[in-house]
Amino acid sequence: MLEVRNINTFYGNIQALHNVSLKVNEGEIVTLIGANGAGKTTTLMSICGVVPPRSGEIIFNSEPIHRLPPHKIVAKGIVQVPEGRMIFPELTVMENLDMGAYLRKDKEGIKKDLEYIFELFPRLAERKNQLGGTLSGGEQQMLAISRALMARPKLLLLDEPSLGLAPLIIKQIFEIIVKINREHKTTILLVEQNAHQALRIADRAYVMESGRITMEDKAENLLNNEKVKKAYLGL
């Protein structure tokens, strides 16, 4: 579904990504793990067109997208849940969800997706008229994921969904990610510092260090890899 081929991405004169290649097959959960500042978020930003690569290619469903502006990439079916949630604090829960569906015209489909989201996150149904900024961190993360789902993504990019959340909420968020993948048939590329949780739910994984992919394997193999255990799992 997605193929990133040897991309090099820069911030001004500073190179953030060095010949990064990865692929995501339809129906998979693929995770990208690595230390803070390794280039994980920049990889997602390159895929989304926010920080386009200077060289290399990004192919989505057999079509090159690395020259497209972000809104056209969203229209193709790639939607990101950014690090730090980035909900609209002055808008209500419902208004945030409406923003997720802004490119859509199918009223019946939007209604159906809203029902699914309120089933997935009953807390949001209870707070649908509440301002986004008054929600707890966990509720804001639920809202950020739901807003992305309202765009009907074929590929959902999740950037540090567990960041700053309590352990109980983290467990719930990861259960929801699996549910979205299995029930909603949404392919997922997950960037996560919580390597243990990410590797437990993923099919395959990539390890990133200093803007380079240094390892790739089935997630269960990396979960048992001594180097990964020592560097990322605290074991």
C-alpha positions in Angstrom: 0.0 0.0 0.0 2.8 2.4 1.0 6.4 2.4 -0.1 8.9 4.9 1.0 12.0 4.7 -1.2 15.3 6.2 -0.1 14.0 9.5 1.0 16.3 12.3 2.3 14.5 15.1 4.2 16.0 18.3 5.4 15.1 21.2 7.8 16.9 24.0 6.0 20.5 22.7 5.7 20.2 20.1 8.4 19.5 16.6 7.1 17.0 14.8 9.3 16.4 11.6 7.2 19.1 9.6 5.4 18.0 7.2 2.6 15.0 6.0 4.6 13.0 3.2 3.0 10.0 1.3 4.5 6.8 -0.3 3.3 3.4 -0.9 4.7 1.2 -3.6 3.3 -2.6 -3.3 3.3 -4.2 -4.5 6.6 -1.0 -4.3 8.6 0.0 -2.5 11.7 3.6 -1.4 11.2 5.5 0.4 13.9 8.5 2.6 13.8 10.4 2.7 17.0 13.5 4.7 18.2 14.8 7.2 20.7 13.6 10.8 20.9 15.0 12.8 17.9 15.7 9.7 15.8 13.6 11.0 12.9 10.3 9.1 13.4 8.0 12.2 13.3 9.9 13.6 10.3 9.2 10.3 8.5 5.5 10.8 9.1 5.7 14.5 8.1 7.5 13.5 4.9 4.7 10.9 4.0 2.0 13.6 4.8 3.7 16.2 2.6 4.2 18.7 5.6 8.0 18.4 5.2 8.5 16.9 1.7 11.6 14.9 1.0 14.3 16.6 -1.0 15.0 13.3 -2.8 13.6 9.8 -3.0 10.1 8.7 -3.7 6.9 7.9 -1.7 4.4 5.6 -3.5 0.9 5.1 -2.2 -1.4 2.6 -4.0 1.0 2.6 -6.9 0.9 6.4 -7.3 3.8 8.8 -6.4 2.6 11.3 -3.7 5.9 13.0 -2.6 5.2 16.1 -4.8 1.6 16.5 -3.6 0.5 19.1 -1.1 -0.8 17.8 2.3 -4.6 18.2 1.6 -4.3 16.2 -1.6 -2.5 13.4 0.3 -5.4 13.4 2.8 -7.8 13.1 -0.1 -5.9 10.1 -1.3 -6.6 8.4 2.1 -3.5 9.1 4.3 -4.4 10.8 7.6 -2.2 11.6 10.5 -2.9 11.9 14.2 -0.1 14.3 15.2 2.1 14.1 18.3 0.6 16.1 21.1 -3.0 15.6 19.9 -3.4 19.0 18.2 -7.1 19.1 18.6 -8.9 22.5 18.2 -9.3 23.5 21.9 -11.9 26.3 21.2 -14.2 23.9 19.2 -16.6 21.4 20.7 -16.0 17.7 20.3 -18.7 17.6 17.6 -17.0 20.5 15.7 -13.6 18.8 15.9 -15.2 15.7 14.4 -16.8 17.7 11.7 -13.4 19.2 10.8 -12.2 15.6 10.3 -14.9 15.1 7.7 -14.4 18.4 5.8 -13.4 16.8 2.5 -16.4 14.4 2.5 -19.8 14.9 0.9 -21.4 11.6 1.8 -23.9 12.6 4.6 -25.0 9.0 5.3 -21.5 7.8 5.5 -20.5 10.6 7.9 -23.5 9.8 10.1 -22.6 6.1 10.2 -18.9 6.9 11.1 -20.1 9.2 13.9 -22.1 6.3 15.3 -19.1 4.0 15.1 -16.9 6.6 16.9 -19.4 7.1 19.7 -19.6 3.3 20.1 -15.7 3.1 20.1 -15.4 6.1 22.5 -18.6 6.4 24.7 -16.8 9.2 26.7 -16.8 11.4 23.6 -20.6 10.8 23.1 -21.1 12.1 26.7 -19.0 15.1 26.0 -19.9 15.9 22.4 -20.9 19.5 23.2 -17.9 20.2 25.5 -15.0 22.3 24.3 -12.0 20.2 23.2 -9.6 22.2 25.4 -11.6 21.1 28.6 -11.1 17.4 28.0 -8.5 15.3 29.8 -5.3 14.2 28.0 -6.8 10.7 27.4 -10.0 12.1 26.1 -8.2 14.5 23.8 -6.2 11.6 22.4 -9.5 9.8 21.8 -10.8 12.9 20.0 -7.6 13.2 17.9 -7.9 9.6 16.7 -11.7 10.0 16.1 -11.2 13.2 14.1 -8.7 11.3 11.8 -11.2 8.4 11.4 -13.8 10.9 10.2 -11.7 11.5 7.2 -12.1 7.7 6.3 -8.4 6.9 6.1 -7.0 4.0 4.1 -3.8 4.5 6.0 -3.7 6.0 9.5 -0.5 7.5 10.7 -0.3 7.6 14.6 2.5 9.8 16.1 3.2 8.9 19.8 -0.4 8.2 20.8 0.6 7.1 24.4 2.6 10.3 25.1 1.8 11.8 28.5 -1.0 9.4 29.3 -1.6 7.3 32.4 -0.8 3.6 32.1 -4.5 2.6 32.2 -5.4 5.0 29.4 -2.4 3.8 27.4 -3.6 0.2 27.6 -7.1 1.4 26.4 -5.6 3.4 23.5 -3.6 0.4 22.3 -6.6 -1.8 22.5 -8.5 0.7 20.4 -5.7 0.9 17.8 -6.0 -2.9 17.3 -9.8 -2.6 17.1 -9.6 0.1 14.4 -7.2 -2.1 12.4 -9.3 -5.3 12.7 -12.9 -4.0 12.7 -12.5 -0.8 10.7 -10.1 -2.5 8.3 -7.7 0.5 8.6 -4.0 0.0 7.8 -1.8 1.7 10.5 1.7 3.1 10.6 2.5 3.7 14.3 5.3 5.8 15.6 5.8 5.1 19.3 8.5 5.6 22.0 6.6 3.0 24.1 8.4 0.2 22.1 7.1 -2.7 24.2 3.4 -1.8 23.7 4.0 -1.0 20.0 5.8 -4.2 19.2 3.2 -6.3 21.0 0.4 -5.1 18.7 2.3 -4.7 15.4 2.8 -7.1 12.6 6.2 -5.7 11.5 8.6 -3.1 12.8 11.4 -0.8 11.9 14.1 0.7 14.2 15.3 4.2 13.5 18.5 5.8 14.8 19.9 9.2 13.8 17.6 9.5 10.8 18.4 6.0 9.4 16.6 2.7 9.5 18.9 0.3 11.3 16.8 -2.8 11.7 13.6 -4.3 10.3 11.8 -7.5 11.1 8.6 -9.1 12.3 7.5 -7.3 15.5 7.7 -10.4 17.6 11.3 -11.1 16.5 12.3 -7.5 17.5 10.5 -7.9 20.8 12.9 -10.8 21.5 16.0 -9.2 20.0 18.7 -8.7 22.6 19.8 -5.4 21.2 16.3 -4.0 21.0 15.6 -5.3 24.5 18.6 -3.5 25.9 18.1 -0.2 23.9 14.4 0.3 23.9 12.7 -2.1 26.3 14.8 -1.5 29.4 15.5 -5.2 29.8 
